[in-house]
Amino acid sequence: MSGEATKFRLEPVGFDQLLGWDADDPSALLPAMADCLDYLTTVKPYRPGQLGLTAQDLMPLLEKAAALPRADGDALRRLLETECQVFRVVRTDGKAGFVTAFYEPDIEVSDHPDDLYRFPFYRRPDDLIDLDDQSRPGNIDPSYVFGLKNDDGATYYPDRQAIDQGFLQGRGLEIAWAKSKVDVFFVHVQGAARLRYPDGRVGRITYAAKAGHPFSGIGGLLLKRGEIAAEAMSMQAIRAWLASHPDQVDDVLWHNRSYIFFREAEVGDLLRGPIAAAKVPLVAGRSLAVDRTIHTFGFPFFIHSQTLTSQDPPGLDSGKPFARLMLALDTGSAIVGPARGDIFTGSGDEAGNLAGAVRNDADFYILIPKQAAKRVESRFG
């Protein structure tokens, strides 16, 4: 399969061509690599993407990483330099790669509705079914992987507006209720949240499924309407606009027909990130959401962005171009394309402030174990 057919190609480069590689301390990834190894060994392999990279390609690298001291970033770099070939992911349309960021919000909720807590987080309904090329009816767009079960097999599932207007009411699917529909919407965008109850309990929810409709960013809508300037666009700017235009909130939120369903997740150590699509805890500043139709979870990426200068709390790494080794551990509806990524910034408000401002061009490099590199290069080089 040619790079042109897939709209990208892989260009082999040396580690000495990775700006910032030697200065990066990737030791925080060693526990995540061990978590991936444990999942692959005890549960099941990750599904390969278009590149054809498999868990079998990855596991020898993870096994060697597991033998390293947990705080030794230099040893991890040396291991990767020995075991991997670096490829730059090059879009054939000439456009740069692009990164945004996401976080795990803290949301005040109740386990019963009242005048204050009115907006639910829903579990996956039993009439939402998975679709693939064998089960998808001809009248449903091939991009849809979920649908509404009916007597004819399936049809489109109701969208955000229909669900907000009561399609799922009375079915007992509510996990908890929040105070703000805007908060609920942004948890849908992030894909996970920590739920804080009035009695002090803390829960966690994470992505379970979606209604199937494509993601349509409301930032783009507000930009097109001239409500927010491109240079001012951020999650914080969108929230501020919604707060000052309460009569237009529904119209804007319903522009994004995509709707996310959740499952309750193990709370675990609140100092660690949520368990996401790769079924291991995310690592703040080191976990990357990727397009899983192309890439395979668990593989290392090096991301360099000259314009993104900090993804740490103020004072740490400040002013330096973003240059980090990361692991592909998550995915998302808006993360589409070979050089498109979403950086996990952590949990809570400070992480949200970091995430909300990230919209940057970036160079994407994937590190592929040498025993698989020639195979992949022959198809995508």
N, C-alpha and C positions, 0 to 999 in steps of 0.2 A: 504494500500500500504506500503510495507516495506521500511526501509531506504536503504537496499541493492539494491532493484529494482530502487530506485531513485538516488543511488550513494551518498547519504548523510543521516545523521540522526541528530536529534536535542537532545542535552544533557542538561537537566535542571541543572542550576547552581544558586547560590545565588549572590546577588549584592556584597557581601563581597569578592567574587572571581574575581571581575572585577578589574584588576590592573589599578590604576589611576582614578577610578570612582569618589572617593570623592574629588579629586583635580581638576576635570574638571568643567569648568563653561559653561553650555550649554544654557545660557540665549539667545544667538543669534538665537536659534531655535524657540523661542516662536512666533515671527512674521511669520515664515514659517509654523508653525503648524496652526496658525490662517488663513493663506492663503489657506492651504489645506482644512480646515473646510469650508471656504467660497466657494471653488470650489465644494466640495462634496455636499454642501447644495444647491447651486444655478445652478450648471451645470449638472454633472453626476458622478456616482461612478467610481473609478478606477477599472480596470479589474483585477480580482484575478489571481494569479499565481498558480503554482503547489501546494504550501502549502495550498491553499484554503482560505487564509485570505481575508476578504471582507471589504468594506468600512463600513459596519454595525458593524464589529468587532472593527474598529478604531475610529469611530465618538464619542463614549462616552468619550474616552481619550482626543480627541481633544477639545471637549466641556469643559472639566474640565481644560485643559491647557489654554484655552482662558480666563478663569476667573482669572488667575494668573497675578501678576504685570509683565510687559514686561521685566524688568531687573533682575528678581529674579531667578537666576539659582538654588539656593538651594531649592526653592519651587518646581521647575520643577523636580529636582532629587527626592525629597520626594514624589511627586505625582507618578512618575514612579515606585518607590520602593513599593508604596502602591497598585498600579493598575495593575502592570505587572509581569509576570514571564519571567526570562531571560533564553534563550536557546543558548548554543554554537552550531554553525553550524559545524558539523564534517564530513569531506569527508571520505567515507569508504575506499578509496584507501590509506589512511594514509598521503596524502599530505597536506601541510599547505594551508591556504587561501592566497590570493595574491591581492595586491592593486597596481594600477597605479594612475595617476592623469591627469586631463584635465583642460583647461582654456578657456576663451573667448578672442581670439586674436583681436588686433586692426589692420585693414588692410586698406591701402590707395587704394582707388578705384575711378573710374569714371563711370558716367552713360552713357557714349558712348565710343566706342573703338577708339584707335588711335595707333600710333607706340609705345607708352609707355604702355598703358593699353590694353592688348591683351587677357587676360585669364579670361573667364566668370565664374560667379556663376549662375547656372541654376535653374529656377523654375521646379516644377514637370510637366512632359509632360502629355498630355491628353491620350496618348496611353500606359501609365504605369498603370497597373491595379493590385489591391490587389488579392492575391490568398489565398485560404484556402483549407481544405481537400475536400470540396465539389466542388470547382471551378478549382482546380489545375489538369491539364491534366496528364495522367499517365506517359508521357515521361519527365516530369519535376521533379527534385529532391524534395522530400517532405520538405526539409529545406527552400525552396524558398517561400517567402510570397509576392513577386512582380514578374510580368512578362509583356511581350509585347503583347498587344492585337492584334490578327490576325483573319483571317476568320475561323480558326479551334478552336478559343477560346483564346489560349495564347501560347506563346513560351518564351524562355529566352530573357531577355532584353539585348541589346548590353552592353558590359562592358566598363571599363575605357578607354582602348585603342581606341575602336571604337568611343566613344563619343569625346575623345580628337582629333580624326582625322576627326571630322566633322559630326557625325551622327545627331546632333541636330541643326546644323547651319541653319539659315534662317527661324526659326520657332518662333522667337520673345520671347524666353524663358529667355533671359538674364536679371538678376536683376542688375548686375554691372560687371565691368571688373577690374581685378587686374593687377599688374605689373609682378607678378611672378607665374608660374605654381606650384612652390614648396609651396608658400603661400596658394594657392587655395587647394592644396592637404592636407596641415595640417589643414586647416579649415574643410575639409571633416572629418578628424580624430577627431577633437574637437566637431564638430556638431553645432557650432554657432560662430558668429563673430560680432564685431562692425565695421561698414564700415565708413570710414572717407573720405569725398569727398573734392575736391580741394577748393570749396567755403566755407568750414567750416561746412557743414551739417554732421550730424552723423546719420547713420541708423543701424539697427540690422537685422541680418538674423539668422534663426534657422532651424533645421532639419524639412523637410517635408516628405521625402520618400527616398528610395534608389533603385538602379537598381536591387537589389536582390542577387547579387553574394556575397559569403562569404568574410569576411574581412581577408586579409592576410598581416600581419605586415611586413613592409619593413626592420625593425630593425632585425627581424629574418633572413631575406634573407642576409643582410650584415654580420651578425654574421656567418652564414653558409659559406659564401664565404671567411671569414677571413679578411674582410675589417675593421671591428671594433671589438675590444676585448670585451668580456662579461662584464668585470669590468668597461669598459669605455662607455658602451652603454647608450645613453640618446637621447632625441629629439635634443638637441644642437649638439651632435656628429653626428647624422644623417644629420642634416642640413649642418654642416661643410663638411661632406663627399660629399654631393650632390653639394655644391658650388665649390668644387675642382675637380669634375668629371662631367662637364656639358655635355659631350658627352654620358654619361650613365644615365642621369636623366630619360629620357622616359622609358628606359628598366626597371629601378628600380621601378618607380612609377606605371608602368603598371603591375608589379607583383601583386599589390593589385587591383584585378578586381572590387572590390566594388566601387560604385559611388553614391554620396549623392546629393540629390536635396533639395533646400531650399525654405523657404517662408520668406517674409519680416515680421518682428515682431515689435510690439509696442516698441518704444525706451524707454519710461518710464524714471525712475530715473537711470541715468548712474552710480550712486553709488551702485545700487542694481545689482544683477546678472541677466543673461538672463532668460527668461521663457523657460523651457525645457519640457521634456516629461510629467511631472506631472502637467504642465500648471500653475506653480507658479514660482516666481523668485528663482533662486539658491542662496544659502548662502555660501560665500567663507569659505572653511575649515570645513564646516558642512553638505554639500550636497554630497550624494553618488549615483553614477550610479550603478545599479544592473541588474542582469538578470531578466527581467520582466516575462519570462516564468515560473520562480520559485517564485519570490517575488512580493509583491504588493506595489505600490507607497504609500508614506506617513508613512510607519512604521518606528519606530526608531531602529537603530543599534548602538551598541558600538563596535568600532574598536580599537584594540590594536596591535601595532607593535613595537617590541623591537628595530628593526633596522632602523625604520623611525623616525628621531629625530626632524624634524622641518617642519611645513607647514605654518609658519607665516613669515612675513618679518624679516630680520636679527635682532637678539636681542630679539625677542619674542619667548618664549618657547624653546629657543635654547638649544640643548643638552638633552632635555627630550624625553623619548620614546613617540611615538604618542599614545594617549589614549583619545578618544573623542566619545561623543554621536553625532550621525549623523541621518539625515533623508534620506530615499530612495526617490529621486526626479527625477531621470533620468535613462536612459539606453543607450546602445551602441552596435554596431555590434561586438566589440571585448570583450564585457563583458559577458562571458558565464560561467555558473557554479554557484553552491550554495554559495560558499565562495570566490567570485570574485567581486571586487569593483573598482570604479574609483572615486577619490576624486576631487571635484571641488575646485581649488585654487584661483579663482577670475578672473579679467579681466586685460588685458594689459601685457606688457613685463615682469614685475617683477613676475606676476603670472605664466607666461610661463616658466620662469627660475625655479620656484619652481616645476611646474608640470613635466617638462622634465626629471627630475632626479629620479622620483619616480617609483621604481620597487622593491617592498618589500613584504616579507612574512608577514602575519597578521592573528590575531585571530578575527573571526567574531562572534558576539553575536547579536541575534535578541530579541527585547523586545516585548512580545505578551500580550495584555490585558488578564487578568486571565479568563474572561468568554469564551475566545476562546482557551486558552492555552491547556486545557485538550483535547479538540477535536483534535488539531494539534498534540499534543504529542502522542495520541493514534495511529496516522497514521505514524508518523515519528520518534518516540522515539526508 
